[in-house]
Amino acid sequence: MLNLSKVFVFLIVFLTCHLSPFTCQLFAKDKIIAVVNNEIITQKDLNDFTNFMRIQLSREYKENELEAKIQSLKTDLVTKLIEDRLILQEAKKNDSKIEVRPGVSIDIKPDENRIKAKINEIKKYYPSDSEFQKDLARQGQVQADLEKRIREQFLMYNIIEHKIRDKIVISPDEVTKFYEQNIKKLISPEVRELEVITLENEDLAKTFSYNLRTGQKLEDLATRYPISVNKIRVTKEGELAKNVEEVVFNLGIREISAPIKIEDKYYVFKLENISPPRQLTLSEAQDKIYAFLFEEKLQQNLSKWVDELKAQSYIKIF
């Protein structure tokens, strides 16, 4: 494999140096940035991967935050592309079948229904299918590109599931030991219990909030205003938007907020109760500890496996 890969690289360099000027311009636009065994990674692959990350992260970050996040990831994207290519190559061996125990193999090809469901989930963040397609076009993508990338993600997930995740074991002793060593950090955060009143109109919301703050009862106001009331429990851990969190966590008991606009509705918050931080018991913390230890082992074992794949492969970065 090593010698063949070197020949492969030589041919790429030779052909690139002996092509017509027009073809060389095309190569400049789609230059080779790495070789992984007998596959190449091009600048277009990197651009497509960056755009795919942008589409996925656009659900979590606003425009300025999104671009800052993309820039922070760029230095690691080539490494990520190489590692993904190694995992995909391993997953595609033997027609996407892997041996789970001697003589027993399973098919890890992704379920096409899950790919369609993932596409539909992404589409929900757009007002229409045409807007979704326009956004893809702005990123230099079509839906087939997105489906291909998602299919590859599921294939990578499936092989990691069977090669790594299924083999991780966390014992009760490990959970207990972690609890005893980190007991001072295992604190339940402050919990705020709120009544949330929703109104459709800004003027009504202002009048309603004023009347509630002047002592009128919610039950009486409910007969005069078109409202809906819900009760929620929140912690200061990013559950709420920052502007809402600032208001909610500055309220005193029984205090009522001014209306806050969220999308096309108005919300009035009334603080009912505050539960202060407290020490978690082992039984309360064990699920959180288990999840932390599991993720830690997963990342360690995954890194070790990818390093083994790298050691067995020919990788050249230009």
Buried (B, 14 or more C-beta within 10 A) or exposed (E): EEEEBEEBBEEBEEEBEEEEEEEEEEBEEBEBBBBBBEBBBBBEBBBBBBBBBBBBBBEEBEEEEBEEBBEEBEEEBBEEBBBBBBBBBBBBEEEBBBEEEEEEEEEBBBEEEEBEEBBEEBBEEBEEEEEBBEBBEEBEBEBEBBBBBBBBBBBBBBBBEBBBBEEBEBEEEBBEEBBEEEBEEBEBEBBBBBBBBBBEBEEBBBBBBEBBBEEEEBEEBBEEBEBEEEEBEBBEEEEBEEEBBEBBBEBEEEEBBEBBEEEEBBBBBBBBEEEEEEEBEBEEBBEEBBEBBBEEBBEEBBEEBBEEBBEEBBBBEE
